[in-house]
Amino acid sequence: MADAFNRFNTGGQYFYQPQHPRTLNHRNGSPISNSRGLFQPNTDTPSPNRSPGTHSPAHNPYAMYNHSNHRQNHLLSSGAGHNFQTQMGLHKGFQNQNHGNNSHHMSSQTQDHGVVGHNSAFGNHQYSNSASNLTASTPHYAPTHLQNGNSDQSAALGNPVSNEHWAEQKAEYGRLQKAGDKPHFYARNSPHVSRFPGASQSSITRSMDIEEHGERRRTLTASEEAEEAGSWDALDLGGHGLKSMGPSLFRHYPNLRKIYFNHNKLTWLPGEVGHMRNLTVLDLSFNKLDTLPAEVGMLTKLKKLLLYGNELRDLPYEIGSLYHLEVLGIAGNHMLRADYMERMREHGTKEFVRFLREQAPPPPAPNDREWIQLVDDADAEPEKFTVCSWNTLCDRAATQALYGYTPSGALTWEHRRGVILDELTHRNADILTLQEIDIENYNEYFRPNLAAEDYKGIFFPKSRAQTMAEKESKMVDGCAIFYKNTKYILLDKQLVVFSREAINRPDMKGEHDVYNRVMPRDHIAVVALLESRVTGSRLIVVNTHLAWEGHFADVKVVQVAILLEQIAKLAETYSNWPPCKDKELFKYANEDRADGLPETPIVPAPSMKYDNALQIPLLICGDFNSLADSGVHELITSGSLAPKHKDLGTQTYGDFTRHGMSHPFALKSAYASGGHWPFTNYTPDFHEVIDYAWYSTNSLQVTGLLGEVDPEYMRRVPGFPNWHFPSDHLALYVEFQVKSRKEARKAVEADFGSGSKQSSSGRH
């Protein structure tokens, strides 16, 4: 990501679908069953015979909505309505609400994965359900009879210190205790029940709005039909004596924001609850839970987690990931650790969550990412090379304010830079393209440490560094390219400053959008021309980092158009580049390598001749901050972009918006060769592909790449960075093979010194 370092998506759902229910070993005592139904109702569960008064929400702090008559984008599905006509599978919205009518007429239609039942007929709230597995031995609870045997509130709470944190817990505990005899307590106290308006909400627009160097808030774009499963906002199943919740509920309705399971008889919660990453309220009060699954830490949008009146003995450290949590209700859990209770009494939810996050031990390391071999090594002597591209998340960007789910120890630069260096040296790629490397760390850490691993590098900071004092400029990040010195020799390096190139274009003179939108962005690209010491073939390597803001989609398109235009000019120049005349490795007087690597004799080959610019292999890596449906992606992959593309909006950029944009290269994303790819950037609210390694398909072929992160590990990791992944971006690692040319490659006889004559025949 460019200048932003977290992103928060308002509508996306969790990116993966685990294939098998998981058996949790985090806490003892959780009953496990893979044969449980969704839930099991009692056919004789009664419901009150009248709706609450219209004044009730104003006096009830837990009424979900105010008492005004405007529509709200919420739905409380309770299984008991007020003149509601609905499919109980939650595929139809409640309609025709009439609070003055005491009759409750409901009809249902069969759904494949309904929440309250299948093939059910409801009348007067008497349930008749043969397909459902839901049982309830106790229809409701009187205020004086609690499931946990707590008949007195003060006894349940003990004698806590009186302060504002605990006073809120006591008050809320008391209110919920009295709601025990009211099934669908929350739904009945919500005067306005409606679904998402189809016209305005069926398309969830995701945009990136963020302050400078602030959080990454990315919105994706997704079209979801209003009738699809998961379009409900809230679900109230409180007060029915339910004994279990099947995992299918959490798989089918991941977009619910509020779930109320209060006043039931739940003894366990499936780990699949971690799929519901849009939840803001989860009420599990007055059940019989003695443990929580570690996957609850995936619910990073939670603001309220109510666990009042259960039988909890401990809490998972993963609650420390819930950095948005405002209320953690734990009163009434007699067997909960005394130190936890005391800390909550004295410091409240925010401090308690921070405490759990900081005290949590690092999770077990994931299995190494699988290597995916795409092409068999049929060629006896193929010319291959490997590339690692990575946005490393620079030091000043990794703050607790932006990555509140990450322990402070995992965010320290001392820890993260060590993990980054370990990853780079472990992969041992021939070429490294790194983004968000600042001047100070390039010079003082990465360059000297990578030099010991046979790397040489080039680096350019973003253009604003040129206008800053030396001390301040050290913190400016930029792009670096490292290459194996024993394999490549650097023939040329170039810096492309997008704003400078734009303002110098004659067709953009006087364009206000260039001055107001493109010029203030200081993003750059670094270009290197490398030549193989062994084969004499050449390679153009580009590393870039584009603007990140969603409202600057047009700027990103212009930046890429300028970059491809400059690469085309450089490639034309490089096709006429003279042969390299000195490719010998430097030898020390004592014949020992300074880096300790064994000396290997390298017989340099003559430089390869290219008849035109397109014959030179091209590799363009970087953080493009662009999704697959963006103008940036379309321009790179298709070779052209219409002047009226939606990403350009109403802005004008000279010939780009008059005639469109194009480039002569045939480019493809390396990871497109491996099929669907889940993400390259992973935070709690954003997990998408925005980093790429583009390659010229006429001269290069992908033969292998590094696969996805261990899926089992990802079930309990809400976002990067963490102890094992030091950046919010994932490192891309690809193996390429230089394609053999159909015609014999021409070579120019070069003078390599020492009077030696090299063969002028080309190598393939």
Secondary structure, 3 states (H helix, E strand, C coil): CCCCCCCCCCCCCCCCCCCCCCCCCCCCCCCCCCCCCCCCCCCCCCCCCCCCCCCHHHHCCCCCCCCCCCCCCCCEECCCCCCCCCCCCCCCCCCCCCCCCCCCECCCCCCCCCCCCCCCEEECCEEECCCCCCCECCCCCCCCCCCCCCCCHHHHHCCCCCCHHHHHHHHHHHHHHHHHHCCCHHHHCCCCCCCCCHHHHCEEECCCCCCCCCCCCCCCEEECCCCCCCCCCEEECCCCCECCCCHHHHHHCCCCCEEECCCCCCCCCCHHHHHCCCCCEEECCCCCCCCCCHHHHHCCCCCEEECCCCCCCCCCHHHHHCCCCCEEECCCCCCCCHHHHHHHHHHHHHHHHHHHHHHCCCCCCCCCCCEEECCCCCCCCCCEEEEEEEECCCHHHCCCCCCCCCCHHHHCHHHHHHHHHHHHHHHCCCEEEEEEEEHHHHHHHHHHHHHCCCEEEEEEECHHHHHCCHHHHCCCEEEEEEEECCCEEEEEEEEEEHHHHHHHCHHHCCCHHHHHHHCCCCCEEEEEEEEECCCCCEEEEEEEECCCCHHHHHHHHHHHHHHHHHHHHHHHHHHCCCCCCCCCCCCCCCCCCCCCCCCCCCCCCCCEECCCHHHCCEEEEEECCCCCCCHHHHHHHHCEECCCCHHHCCCCCCHHHHHCEECCCCEEEHHHHHCCCCCCEEECCEEECCEEEEEECCCEEEEEEECCCCHHHHCCCCCCCCCCCCCCECCEEEEEEECCCCCCCEECCCCCCCCCCCCCCCCC
